[in-house]
Amino acid sequence: MSRTRKNYTTAFKQKAVELSHAKGNVEQVSRELGVYSSLRHCWRKEFSKYGKNSFPDRGKAKLTGEQREIAVLKKQLKDVALENDCVVLK
């Protein structure tokens, strides 16, 4: 018999991390939420590394604030380069 895998929402994970910091006891928060404490430790570690960029949707990369800004700037640069190419061709 196979076990079904639970999927937790980003909001749930963030709230669980906030609760564990507020209460200071990961084990107690894990029991209250019905989550394995090892999983909670992973969430705390990820949150401390990526902050608000933690727990992205499936298929999206975890980025730090600087990495996200670089990605946005690269996209803007690419768009401007395409616009310039169109102007030169006319």
Secondary structure, 3 states (H helix, E strand, C coil): CCCCCCCCCHHHHHHHHHHHHHHCCHHHHHHHHCCCHHHHHHHHHHHHHHHHHCCCCCCCCCCCHHHHHHHHHHHHHHHHHHHHHHHHHC
